[in-house]
């Protein structure tokens, strides 16, 4: 996990911006339930009235309310409103002390409304509660005005009010205080503005909700954009780091990881890390903010239902713990199975021709099916585990909602909760549960991504056994160039118990051709691979112009070499791009001359597009001989000082082989040429022939010398040449 967060740490500025935006998004998300509660409770149930203090009030109504207030409160109320206009309407001053006025108005509002309701019931001849009208309000106000003229009437009303309120318990008092808005609504109805007040409140509150929603959408889009860019940058950096590391690997590291595993780590594993980085930025950072904010909103209320949240979260965590213990080992196993499937697929696709030739399709299908089925079973297990989580999650969430509605309904019946409050509480609860759910989903994804990150890190942190020296040496500025010398060289492959080469010593000079021949598996290609440092010698040294190749930079060493591998490798592009693969200094003329020397001009000219003809991946659209000639031409076009041919003439017919070597001899007259060959005809005219047998140098000299002194060479020669050809050679000598 730390490796994933380390990658995110490289983009700390973007991550901080995401966190800041997520805080804004969470603020919007957490504010919306409050606005919903306001619309339901205030906008709908209370007609858009937010305060027991009316914004506009008729003179008669205010007088009636003031009669129910203490003298100080009545004076405060009278000062808070403007003088009556022509219609007797008084307006609340903008700078009035609203909090003090609410305390003064609440009880008189309730009492006046109840009096109006009683008047309406009396007029209707019933004892049931009747909703009063503006007429009832005016009648009660008139009665109070008339009663107030009697001596001591105000004091008597205040005394009765105080005694009555003292007898009410706290719950009933809270219930009565919530009815203060009813008097204001009745007053607005009497003024004919009740509908306008309600619509104004709904539009204002709804507009604020819409603005918050649009802001939340904009922030969510910005978060998604930044998170996607950060994750894409992380994927790009990881691919670049892995590629740079792998390109610098020697064959030992490539064999250690295997090509299939390196491909998986470069593609699938990095995709896993990239995907999880997006999730971390968009969900893991957001879930705690949302969850903590929801808990704070719930805790600030007085619903008494907080225990439901704790029950829901506890059930959710228990479920996650069980599923994690069940599924986690399978997630770790999945990446290994993906590697295995890639390996089998690559082997089958690469070897499709021999598979068909040996009629092994059925066997390979079964091998692929085993790898595929193992991966499928693991994926099915993890997917079924995750699918099984969802019904339980739904049960927990729906059960939580049911508990809230059940106990919230009882609270509403007691008058301690309103409908909007319950809706907001349900929303906050779902947000809290969803935040834990998001964290649980990420907790499932993280282990697999953690495994992928470890595998990527293993590649990046594995050093190559072949590396440049701290203080590289330069080749001599003058004198002979291209002298390759082996000084008592021995080599053993990593992990092997025996040497592949033992005590090899020879010198290859410019203007001469050194050929290496021997039976299959005797170490010919291994010896050649020590010169470009595809492997480093175990004992002894390999020098060029007296400088140990290990004391040179690899770039400097490879600039001196023109290497043609045993298996011709071409790259997707054109013939020209492949011939110029050795560097930008290669001109079109160089490429054409190299193709002519390599006897490739004939088949290139036969193509409609000539040198611009396309080359498919791996050179699959040219024959083996054509591929080999283009590989030779690629090395020639570079104009190196040392040519290394690793059995590079094996796919050529004898006529082409002879013509190519004759043209090559003229071109490389001043260069050092080292050829690994299987055919005697290829090495007959070499200035020096090295004969290898089981990793040991058993013969060194010209063809004639070896025919006299080296039994191993004689055996190879007799197996390839007839007695007549051997006699002709002797006579030619």
Buried (B, 14 or more C-beta within 10 A) or exposed (E): EEBBEEBBEEBEEBBEBBBEBBBBBBBBBBBBBBBBBBBBBBBBBBBBBBBBBBBBBBBBBBBBBBBBBBEEBBEBBEEBBEEBEEEEBBBBEEEBEEEBBBEBBBBBBBBBBBBBBBBBBEBEEEEEEBEBBBEBBBBBBEEBEEEBEEEEBBEEBBEEBEEEBEEEEEEEEEBBBBBBBBBBBBBBBBBEBBEEBBEEBBEEBEEBBEEBBEBBEBBBEBBBEBBBEBBEBBBEBBBEBBEEBBEBBBBBBEEBBBBBBBBBBBBBBBBBBBBBBBBBBBBBBBBBBBBBBBBEBBEEBEBEBBEBBEEBBEBBEEBBEEBBEEBBEBBEBBBBBBBBBBBBBBBBEEBEEEBEEEEBEEEBEEBBEEBBEBBEEBBEBBEEBBEBBEEBBEEBBEBBBEBBBEBBEEBBEEEBBBBBBBBBBBBBBBBBBBBBBBBBBBBBBBBBBBBBBBBBBEBBEBEBBBBBEEEBBEBEEEEEBBBBBBBEBBBBBEEEEEBBBBBBEBBBBBEBBBBBBBBEEBBBBBBBBBBBBBBBBBBBBBBBBEBBBBBBBBEBBBBBBBBBBBEBBBBBBBBBBBBBBBEEEBEEEBBBBBBBBBBBBEBBEEEEEBBEBEBEEBBEBBEEBBBBBBBBBBBBBBBBBBBBBBBBBBBBEEEBBBBBBEBBEEBBEEBBBBBBBBBBBBBBBBBBBBBBBBBBBBBBBBBEBBBEEBEBBBEBBEEEBEEEEBEEBEEEE
